[in-house]
Amino acid sequence: MEKSNLRRQSDQFPTGALHGWIKSLQDLREGQKPDRSVVFFDLGGSDRHLAVLPEYKGQRDDTPEDIILQLPEIKKLTALLGFEVIEKRGVEADDLIATAVQKLSAEGHECIIVSADKDFGQCVGGKVTQLAPPPTANPAMGWRHLDASGVEEKFGVPPSLIADYLALIGDTSDNIPGLKGVGPKTAVKWLKQYGGLEAILAAADTIEPARFAEQIKTEADRIRSNLNLVRFQTHFEVELGSSATEDTAAVAEFLLSMEMHSTLRKYQTKHGLMSPEVEKAVPPPKPKPSQGELF
């Protein structure tokens, strides 16, 4: 989330992330029209990842204080909007998502994972697809709906080999180093030729380019460890409640309490909530706001 100067005027509490969050959730629900919507949050570190790689995600910048302050309110707003909120201390949200998707798809439900994370390519197939946001470098591409063939077109390997692919090239976003000098093209070439990570490691003596032979031999165990890091675990308990319902009146009250006036007006208009009493409580829009509008 980008830093914003949007704040509650009465006490300067930051609200920029909240403005963007409600817009994103509403746009996604209106665009996809799901029967159920669930948002997973990280709650502390991932015990299984840190046990293997203490520096896991250690390169990431600290979360901005403004975002930390807004997180409890973001979770509250998410629930009021009718999205179920799931989090588990010591378990990464990605593992919880993979667990829930595996369970629901096995029961016959179609599942859409909304994420830019390439790791989720390994979950795609059958009734599971991934909805990825536009690349930052090319926003004109728009949102992309990836099925199994879409994943293979994007990465060069099918969903079943995404974890092997990431183990080889590493994942800089999670601070997982791959084989030095091995990029996507080489990884795809090897996986197509040998069929999987273990077969590649076993072929170290004859692999091409030959310069990687010694590195593969000496770092085989670390690369196997990478596979355990990037492959989702789906044995966790994930309790999915009954489908939540949006509480429009409570959402309007929340937006009013946060003094998110422009977003409140749009929300009330969308849901036909504007009343004389509330309208008096909400100041009219200024012709030239000093901070600028988010939308």
C-alpha positions as CSV (number, residue, x, y, z in Angstrom):
1,M,0.0,0.0,0.0
2,E,1.3,3.4,-0.9
3,K,1.8,6.1,1.7
4,S,-1.1,8.5,1.9
5,N,-1.7,11.8,3.5
6,L,-5.4,11.1,4.0
7,R,-6.3,11.4,7.7
8,R,-9.2,11.8,10.1
9,Q,-9.3,15.5,10.6
10,S,-10.3,15.4,14.3
11,D,-7.1,13.6,15.5
12,Q,-5.0,13.0,12.3
13,F,-5.5,9.2,12.4
14,P,-4.4,7.8,9.0
15,T,-7.1,6.6,6.7
16,G,-5.4,6.2,3.3
17,A,-5.2,2.4,3.4
18,L,-8.8,2.2,4.5
19,H,-10.0,4.2,1.6
20,G,-8.1,2.0,-0.9
21,W,-9.1,-1.2,0.9
22,I,-12.9,-0.7,0.8
23,K,-12.7,0.3,-2.9
24,S,-10.7,-2.8,-3.7
25,L,-13.0,-5.2,-1.9
26,Q,-16.1,-3.6,-3.4
27,D,-14.7,-3.6,-6.9
28,L,-13.6,-7.3,-6.6
29,R,-17.0,-8.4,-5.3
30,E,-18.9,-6.5,-7.9
31,G,-16.6,-7.9,-10.6
32,Q,-16.5,-11.5,-9.5
33,K,-19.9,-11.9,-7.8
34,P,-18.7,-14.7,-5.4
35,D,-21.1,-16.7,-3.2
36,R,-18.6,-16.3,-0.3
37,S,-15.6,-14.0,0.2
38,V,-12.8,-14.7,2.7
39,V,-9.8,-12.5,3.5
40,F,-6.7,-14.1,5.1
41,F,-4.3,-12.0,7.2
42,D,-0.8,-12.8,8.4
43,L,-0.6,-12.8,12.2
44,G,3.0,-12.9,13.3
45,G,5.7,-14.9,11.5
46,S,5.5,-18.3,9.9
47,D,6.9,-20.9,12.3
48,R,7.6,-23.5,9.7
49,H,9.5,-21.2,7.4
50,L,11.6,-19.5,10.1
51,A,12.6,-22.9,11.5
52,V,14.2,-23.7,8.1
53,L,15.3,-20.3,7.1
54,P,15.7,-17.7,10.0
55,E,16.2,-14.9,7.5
56,Y,12.9,-15.7,5.7
57,K,11.4,-12.4,4.5
58,G,14.1,-10.7,6.6
59,Q,15.0,-8.3,3.7
60,R,11.6,-6.7,3.7
61,D,11.3,-3.1,4.9
62,D,9.4,-2.6,8.2
63,T,5.7,-2.0,7.7
64,P,5.0,1.8,7.8
65,E,3.5,2.9,11.1
66,D,0.5,4.3,9.4
67,I,-0.4,0.9,8.0
68,I,0.1,-0.8,11.4
69,L,-2.2,1.7,13.0
70,Q,-4.9,1.0,10.4
71,L,-4.7,-2.8,10.4
72,P,-7.2,-3.4,13.3
73,E,-9.6,-1.0,11.6
74,I,-9.0,-2.7,8.2
75,K,-10.0,-6.1,9.7
76,K,-13.0,-4.6,11.4
77,L,-14.2,-3.0,8.1
78,T,-13.5,-6.2,6.2
79,A,-15.9,-8.1,8.5
80,L,-18.6,-5.4,8.3
81,L,-18.4,-5.6,4.5
82,G,-19.4,-9.3,4.7
83,F,-15.9,-10.8,4.2
84,E,-14.9,-13.6,6.5
85,V,-11.6,-12.8,8.3
86,I,-9.2,-15.7,9.0
87,E,-5.8,-15.5,10.6
88,K,-3.7,-17.9,12.7
89,R,-0.6,-17.0,14.8
90,G,2.6,-18.7,13.6
91,V,1.0,-19.8,10.3
92,E,1.5,-17.8,7.1
93,A,-1.8,-16.7,5.4
94,D,-0.6,-18.3,2.2
95,D,-0.7,-21.8,3.8
96,L,-4.1,-21.1,5.2
97,I,-5.4,-20.0,1.8
98,A,-4.0,-23.1,0.1
99,T,-5.6,-25.3,2.8
100,A,-9.0,-23.7,2.4
101,V,-8.8,-23.9,-1.4
102,Q,-7.9,-27.5,-1.3
103,K,-10.8,-28.3,1.0
104,L,-13.4,-26.3,-0.9
105,S,-12.4,-27.4,-4.3
106,A,-12.5,-31.0,-3.2
107,E,-16.1,-30.4,-2.1
108,G,-16.9,-29.2,-5.6
109,H,-16.7,-25.4,-5.1
110,E,-15.1,-23.1,-7.6
111,C,-12.4,-21.0,-6.0
112,I,-10.7,-17.8,-7.1
113,I,-7.4,-16.8,-5.3
114,V,-6.9,-13.0,-5.6
115,S,-3.2,-12.4,-5.3
116,A,-0.2,-11.2,-7.2
117,D,2.0,-13.9,-5.5
118,K,3.4,-16.3,-8.1
119,D,3.5,-19.0,-5.5
120,F,-0.2,-19.5,-5.9
121,G,0.3,-20.8,-9.4
122,Q,0.9,-24.2,-7.7
123,C,-2.8,-24.2,-6.4
124,V,-4.3,-23.5,-9.9
125,G,-6.1,-26.3,-11.7
126,G,-9.5,-27.8,-11.9
127,K,-11.9,-25.6,-10.0
128,V,-9.2,-23.3,-8.8
129,T,-8.0,-20.1,-10.7
130,Q,-6.0,-17.1,-9.7
131,L,-6.9,-13.5,-10.2
132,A,-3.7,-11.5,-10.5
133,P,-3.7,-7.6,-10.4
134,P,-2.1,-5.6,-13.2
135,P,1.7,-5.5,-13.1
136,T,3.0,-2.3,-11.6
137,A,5.2,-1.8,-14.7
138,N,2.3,-2.3,-17.1
139,P,-1.1,-1.4,-15.5
140,A,-2.8,-1.3,-18.9
141,M,-2.7,-5.2,-18.8
142,G,-5.5,-5.1,-16.3
143,W,-6.4,-8.0,-14.0
144,R,-5.5,-11.4,-15.3
145,H,-7.6,-14.6,-14.6
146,L,-5.2,-17.6,-14.7
147,D,-6.3,-21.1,-15.2
148,A,-3.8,-24.0,-15.5
149,S,-3.0,-23.1,-19.1
150,G,-2.6,-19.5,-18.1
151,V,-0.1,-20.4,-15.4
152,E,1.9,-22.4,-17.9
153,E,1.8,-19.6,-20.5
154,K,3.0,-17.1,-17.9
155,F,5.8,-19.1,-16.3
156,G,6.7,-21.8,-18.9
157,V,5.8,-24.7,-16.6
158,P,2.4,-26.2,-15.4
159,P,1.1,-25.6,-11.9
160,S,2.5,-29.0,-10.7
161,L,6.1,-27.6,-11.3
162,I,5.7,-24.1,-10.0
163,A,7.2,-25.1,-6.6
164,D,10.2,-26.8,-8.3
165,Y,10.6,-23.7,-10.5
166,L,10.7,-21.3,-7.6
167,A,13.1,-23.6,-5.7
168,L,15.6,-23.3,-8.5
169,I,15.4,-19.6,-9.2
170,G,14.6,-18.5,-5.7
171,D,12.1,-16.0,-4.5
172,T,13.6,-12.6,-3.7
173,S,10.3,-11.4,-2.2
174,D,10.6,-14.0,0.5
175,N,14.5,-13.8,0.7
176,I,14.9,-17.4,-0.6
177,P,18.1,-17.6,-2.7
178,G,18.0,-20.0,-5.7
179,L,20.9,-21.4,-7.6
180,K,23.3,-18.6,-8.5
181,G,23.0,-17.7,-12.1
182,V,19.9,-19.8,-12.8
183,G,17.1,-17.7,-14.1
184,P,13.6,-18.5,-15.4
185,K,14.7,-19.6,-18.9
186,T,17.3,-22.1,-17.6
187,A,14.9,-23.4,-14.9
188,V,12.1,-23.9,-17.5
189,K,14.5,-25.6,-19.9
190,W,15.7,-28.1,-17.2
191,L,12.2,-28.8,-15.9
192,K,10.9,-29.6,-19.4
193,Q,13.9,-31.8,-20.0
194,Y,14.1,-33.7,-16.7
195,G,10.5,-33.3,-15.4
196,G,11.2,-32.2,-11.8
197,L,13.6,-30.9,-9.3
198,E,14.9,-34.3,-8.0
199,A,15.6,-35.4,-11.6
200,I,17.6,-32.2,-12.2
201,L,19.7,-32.7,-9.1
202,A,20.3,-36.3,-10.1
203,A,21.6,-35.2,-13.5
204,A,24.2,-32.8,-12.2
205,D,27.1,-34.6,-13.9
206,T,25.5,-34.2,-17.4
207,I,23.6,-31.0,-17.0
208,E,23.9,-28.2,-19.5
209,P,25.3,-25.6,-19.2
210,A,28.1,-27.7,-17.5
211,R,29.2,-24.8,-15.4
212,F,26.3,-25.4,-13.0
213,A,27.3,-29.0,-12.3
214,E,29.4,-28.4,-9.3
215,Q,27.0,-25.9,-7.8
216,I,24.1,-28.3,-8.1
217,K,26.1,-31.0,-6.3
218,T,27.2,-28.8,-3.4
219,E,23.9,-27.1,-3.0
220,A,21.5,-29.9,-3.6
221,D,20.3,-30.1,0.0
222,R,19.7,-26.3,0.2
223,I,17.7,-26.4,-3.0
224,R,15.6,-29.3,-1.6
225,S,15.1,-27.1,1.4
226,N,13.9,-24.4,-0.9
227,L,11.2,-26.7,-2.2
228,N,9.9,-27.2,1.3
229,L,9.8,-23.4,1.8
230,V,8.0,-22.5,-1.4
231,R,5.6,-25.5,-1.5
232,F,2.4,-24.8,0.5
233,Q,1.5,-27.0,3.4
234,T,-2.2,-27.8,3.6
235,H,-2.6,-29.7,6.9
236,F,-3.7,-26.7,9.0
237,E,-7.1,-26.3,10.6
238,V,-9.1,-23.7,8.8
239,E,-12.6,-23.2,10.1
240,L,-14.8,-21.6,7.5
241,G,-18.0,-20.2,9.0
242,S,-21.3,-19.6,7.3
243,S,-21.3,-17.0,4.5
244,A,-21.0,-13.6,6.1
245,T,-23.5,-10.8,5.4
246,E,-22.6,-7.2,4.7
247,D,-23.9,-4.8,7.4
248,T,-24.5,-1.7,5.3
249,A,-25.7,0.5,8.2
250,A,-22.6,-0.5,10.3
251,V,-20.3,0.2,7.4
252,A,-21.8,3.7,7.0
253,E,-21.4,4.3,10.7
254,F,-17.8,3.1,10.6
255,L,-17.0,5.4,7.7
256,L,-18.6,8.3,9.5
257,S,-16.6,7.6,12.6
258,M,-13.4,7.5,10.6
259,E,-14.5,10.8,8.9
260,M,-14.0,9.2,5.5
261,H,-16.6,11.5,4.0
262,S,-16.0,11.1,0.3
263,T,-16.0,7.3,0.6
264,L,-19.1,7.5,2.9
265,R,-21.1,9.5,0.4
266,K,-20.3,7.0,-2.4
267,Y,-21.2,4.1,-0.2
268,Q,-24.5,5.6,0.9
269,T,-25.4,6.4,-2.7
270,K,-24.5,2.9,-3.8
271,H,-26.7,1.3,-1.1
272,G,-29.5,4.0,-0.9
273,L,-28.6,4.8,2.6
274,M,-28.5,8.6,2.5
275,S,-30.9,10.1,5.0
276,P,-31.5,13.8,6.0
277,E,-30.0,13.1,9.5
278,V,-26.8,11.5,8.1
279,E,-26.6,14.0,5.3
280,K,-26.4,16.8,7.8
281,A,-23.6,15.0,9.7
282,V,-21.5,14.7,6.5
283,P,-19.9,17.9,5.3
284,P,-20.4,18.6,1.6
285,P,-17.4,18.0,-0.7
286,K,-15.0,20.9,-1.0
287,P,-14.4,22.2,-4.6
288,K,-10.6,22.0,-4.2
289,P,-9.5,19.7,-1.4
290,S,-6.1,20.5,-0.2
291,Q,-5.1,16.8,0.1
292,G,-6.6,15.5,-3.1
293,E,-9.2,12.7,-3.5
294,L,-8.2,9.1,-3.5
295,F,-10.7,8.2,-6.2
